[in-house]
Each structure stands twice: as C-alpha cells, then as structure tokens.
Amino acid sequence: MADLIVRTGANGATLTRIVDRLVSVAAVYREVDAVDRRKVRVYLSTRGRALHRRLASVVREHERIFLEGNHLPEAALVRR
C-alpha cells in the first residue's frame, strides 16, 4: 500500500477507500506480506486484469486527446 501511495500521489485514507472498492468488486485482493506482517500487498485478480485490458485503451485515447488539445509533451503527465 505504501508503494501505491507514492506511485499515485493519493493519501492513505483515499487509497484505502479505493482499494476497498476494488476488493468489493473482486478486481483486486489483499495479502499480508509473509516476511513483514506490517505490509499489505495488493494484487490484481483475474477480473481486475480483464478490466485493465478493457480500460487501458480508453485511458490512452483520453490521454492522447488531452495532450493534443493542450499541446503538452507526454512527459508532462509523468509523476516523478
């Protein structure tokens, strides 16, 4: 979860609500880390992978339209 917070820029409470919702629709599942039980790992389920495949092209198309309309380089969307 900590890695997802860093990668998404979302705060912990928001990310927990998002992951809870994804768990409720069986798109992801959580497991406690076998080595460090304080860590919770989140994995895409089979259903989550299928959802990602369906949505990824839609997201890419919206990004393309956004970038063309704003004349921004694609690198402007990359969070560092």
Backbone torsions as a table, in degrees:
resi	resn	phi	psi	omega
1	MET	NA	-38.6	-179.6
2	ALA	-61.1	-39.8	178.4
3	ASP	-64.3	-40.0	177.7
4	LEU	-64.0	-37.1	177.6
5	ILE	-60.7	-45.8	179.7
6	VAL	-64.5	-45.8	-176.1
7	ARG	-68.6	-33.3	-175.8
8	THR	-97.4	-22.7	-176.4
9	GLY	79.6	4.1	178.7
10	ALA	-80.5	153.3	175.8
11	ASN	-80.8	166.2	-174.2
12	GLY	-59.3	-42.6	-178.6
13	ALA	-65.7	-43.2	179.2
14	THR	-63.5	-45.8	-179.0
15	LEU	-64.2	-38.1	177.5
16	THR	-61.8	-43.1	178.4
17	ARG	-63.5	-41.2	179.3
18	ILE	-63.8	-47.5	-179.7
19	VAL	-64.8	-39.4	176.3
20	ASP	-57.2	-43.5	179.6
21	ARG	-65.4	-42.2	178.2
22	LEU	-64.6	-36.0	175.6
23	VAL	-65.1	-40.9	-177.0
24	SER	-64.9	-24.4	177.3
25	VAL	-103.9	12.1	176.5
26	ALA	61.6	30.6	176.9
27	ALA	-86.3	-26.6	177.2
28	VAL	-139.3	165.4	171.1
29	TYR	-139.7	154.9	-179.4
30	ARG	-106.9	147.7	170.9
31	GLU	-140.4	141.9	174.4
32	VAL	-76.0	135.2	-179.8
33	ASP	-59.9	133.0	-178.0
34	ALA	-67.6	-29.6	-177.2
35	VAL	-90.2	-45.2	-178.1
36	ASP	-121.6	98.6	-173.7
37	ARG	-66.8	-8.2	175.1
38	ARG	-76.7	-19.9	-177.8
39	LYS	-91.2	141.0	174.8
40	VAL	-117.1	127.0	178.9
41	ARG	-101.2	142.5	179.8
42	VAL	-117.9	130.2	-177.3
43	TYR	-125.8	146.3	171.9
44	LEU	-72.1	136.6	173.7
45	SER	-86.6	177.1	175.6
46	THR	-58.4	-43.3	178.0
47	ARG	-63.0	-39.7	178.7
48	GLY	-64.8	-39.2	177.5
49	ARG	-64.5	-41.1	178.2
50	ALA	-64.9	-41.5	177.6
51	LEU	-62.3	-43.0	178.6
52	HIS	-61.2	-43.8	179.0
53	ARG	-59.5	-41.7	-179.4
54	ARG	-68.6	-37.6	-173.8
55	LEU	-88.9	-24.4	-174.3
56	ALA	-58.4	-43.1	-179.4
57	SER	-68.0	-34.7	177.7
58	VAL	-65.8	-43.5	179.2
59	VAL	-63.7	-45.0	178.9
60	ARG	-59.1	-41.5	179.9
61	GLU	-65.0	-41.9	177.1
62	HIS	-65.1	-38.9	176.0
63	GLU	-62.1	-43.0	179.7
64	ARG	-60.9	-46.8	-180.0
65	ILE	-62.3	-43.0	179.2
66	PHE	-61.3	-47.5	-178.2
67	LEU	-65.1	-41.0	179.0
68	GLU	-65.5	-40.2	-178.2
69	GLY	-70.7	-26.4	-177.7
70	ASN	-106.3	-2.6	179.6
71	HIS	53.4	40.8	178.4
72	LEU	-102.1	143.9	174.2
73	PRO	-69.8	151.0	-179.3
74	GLU	-58.0	-30.6	-179.8
75	ALA	-62.3	-18.7	179.6
76	ALA	-66.7	-20.8	179.7
77	LEU	-88.4	-10.4	-176.6
78	VAL	-80.3	124.2	177.8
79	ARG	-87.5	130.0	-179.6
80	ARG	-103.3	NA	NA
